[in-house]
Amino acid sequence: MNGRELFETWAPAESTWSRWAKPVLFADVASLSPQGAPDATEAASVQSLTDRSTAIIVDLPGPESVLTGLELARQGFRPVPLFNNSFHPGALVNVGPVLRHLLDRAEEIRNLALPPDAPPAFLLDSRRMMGDAQPGSYDNRWMVFPQDFPSASFLLSRSLHRATVLQPRPDQQPAEDLAHVLLRWQEAGIEISAYGPAAGGLPQPLQVRKPSKFRHLWYRALVLMRLRRNSAGGFGSVIPMPSSGGHGFG
């Protein structure tokens, strides 16, 4: 299966939410080794997440996010991969297992034959800003922006009045980049809750605190200055080495 076919399996044209799926990682499927290393990752428990008037955001480590998205698909949600960085063997964020799960689980997603209007489960990688960026390293860290998600008015027009964030701890604030999205939704009347898979139980109400530079005119530009874009439109490129040219006489 090539990259285009894989992307269209996870983001079929008829799905309401495919316009937000990110293709950049799928384009690297040919770079995967024929047989990846064994991965002991398991899906998070999502049995209690059955409210179809809810949009879900899975903000867990990448491989777990994909497998949890598959579990949610079995419950009638449409997984929407938002992984917006590229694969590289020595990258700061290891997305090899993410891409491997997307490839290995593609047939099951297709066979579920989800309806076009299935509620969305947006898949993120909670490790997206991890790693020590040094000259010579492949920096594929990335962040999300409000433009990466549907607006609150679009969600409400699809009868989605609630949003639940899956994150390691339900009693914590969401990641700062995600807070820029969630607070906009909350201000527009969407109820936000958090769910910690390890804690179990039901989603807990979440009052999103105002993140730094919220609705700042230059927020996106300022953030992008810290990240490395690539020609595919996502994030990932080598950090240049400092110039070794001398300035003395001789």
N, C-alpha and C positions, 0 to 999 in steps of 0.2 A: 504494500500500500504506500503510495507516494504522499508527499506532504499535503497536496491539494485534496486528495481523497480522504485523508485522515481528518483534515480540518472540516470538510463538508459532512463527515460522519458525526462529529461533535457539534457542529454548527450548521445544521441543514437550512437551506434557503427558506423553507416554509415556516421555520420557528420564529415567533415574535421577537426572540431575544438574540438571535444570531448576529444582528448588526453590531452588538457590543463585544462579541468574541474576538480575541486577538490571534491573528494567524502567524505571528513571527516565530514562535517556538515550533510550530508544526512544520515550518519550512526546513527545519534541521533534522527531520527524521532520518534522512539518508546518512547522517553522520553518526548515528548510533551503531555501536558494535552489534554484530548479528545476534549475540546472546549476552544480555546484560548480567551483572552480578546479582545473586539472590537478594531480594529485598523483603525484610520481615515486617514492613509497615502494614498496619491494619486500619480499617475504616473506623471512624468514630461512631459511637452509638447515637442513632438519630430516630429511634422508634417513636419518640414523643413529638416529633416535628411533623405534624400531619395537617396543619391548618393551611388550606389552599388559598386563603386570602393574604398570605405572607410571602414576601420575597426573602430569600435566605442568602447570606454572605458567609462563605466558608473561609475563614482566615486562620488556617492551620498550616503546618509545614507542608510543602508542595506535594510530596507523594501521598500523604494522608488526606490532603485536600481532594485529590483526584478520586481516591477510593471512597471517601465520604460522599463526594458528588455522585458516584455510582450508586451508593446506598440510597441517596435521596431520589435518584432517578427511578429506583425500584418502587418508591413511594409516590411517584407521579410528578416529581419536579424535573425541570430541564436544566442539567448542568451547563453552565456558560463559562468556559475557560477564559480567564482574563490574564493568564501568564504572559507578560509582555517583555520577556527577555530572551536572549538567544542562548543556544547550547555551545559550550566549548569545554574540552576535556579539563582545562585548568582554570575554569571560571571561578569567581568568588562565590557565586551562588550555584551550587550543584543542581542543575535541572535535568541531568541524565535520567534519574529515576522517575521524574515527573513525566518526561517524554515517553519513557518506556511504558508506564502505566497507561498513558493516553493511547499508545499503540496497541498494547495487549488487551485493553478493555473495549476497543472500538467496536468489535463485532457484537458484544453484549448491548452496548448503547444502541446500535442500529436495530437489534432485534426487539428492544423494548417498545419501539414504534410509538414514542411519546407524541401526544397531540400537539399541534402548533401553538396552542395557547396554554400549555402546561406552565405553571408558575416557575419562576427562575431560581436557580441556586448558583450564584456567582462564585467562581472558584479563584481564590487568591493563594499566594505563598507567603506565610507569615515571616519567612526568612529573607524577604525581598530586599531588605536594606542591610543585611548582615555581611560581614567580611571587611578585612583590612585592605583598603585600596593602596597599592604601592606601584611605583613606576615599573612597567613591564608586565603587570598582572592584567588579566582579562576581566574587566569590570562590567558585570552584567546586573548590577543592582538596579532596582527600579521602584517606582512609587505609583500609586493610583491618584487620579484627579477626578473631580466631579464630572468631567466630560467622558470619563470611562464608564459611566453608569447612566441608566435612564433617569430622566428628571422625576421629581416627585409627582408632577402633574401627569406624566405618562403612566407611572405606576398606579396612581389613583384611577386613571381612565380604564385600567385593566382590572379594577376592583381589588387592588392590592393595597390594603390599608395598614399593614404591619410589615416590619422588617426585623429579622432575627439574625444576629451575628454569632457564628460559631467561633469561639476563641478559647484558648486554654483555660482561662479563668473568667467566669461570668461577672465577678465583682470588680473587674478592672475596666478602665476606660479603653475604648478601641485604639488601635494604632493611630498616630496623629494624622497621617495622610488619609486614612479611612474616615476619621472624624470630620474632615471637610465635606465628605459626601453625606454622612449620616445626619449631621446637624442641619444641613439644607433640607433633607427629607423631614426631619423632626419639626422644623419650623413651618413646614407646609402641611402638617397635620398627620404625618405617618407615625405610628407608634413604634418605638425602637425597643428591642429587648436583646439580651445577651444570653447565650447558652454555652455552658462549659461541659463538653461531652464526658469528661472524667467525673464531674460532680453529679451528673444525672439530673433527675427531676424535670422541672419545666423551665422554659425560658423566663428570665427575670427582667422586669422593667429596667431600662437604662436611660438615664438622663445624660445626654452627650454634652460634655463641656466644650466651650469654645476653644478651638485650637489656635495656635499662633498664626497670624496673618489671615485669619478667616475672612473671606470675600475681598482680600487685598487684590488690587488691580494687577499687581505684578507677581502674585504668588507663583503661578505656574512657571513664569520665566526665571524667577529666582531659584526655584527648585531644580529646573532643568540644567542650570549652570553647574550643579553638583554631580550630575549624572552623565553617562556617556551613551549617546545615541548611535545606532548603526544604520546602514543603508536600507535595511528591511523595514524600518519604521519603528522598531522597538528599541530595546536597550542592550548594549553590549559592544565593547571594543577594547582594544589594548590601550593602557595608559602609556603615553610616550615616555621614554627615558629622558632624563635631563640632558641638555646639550653638553657635550664634553669638550667643546671648543675652548681654547685658552685665550687669554686676553693680554698676555705678557709680551715681551720683546725677545727676539731670538732669530 
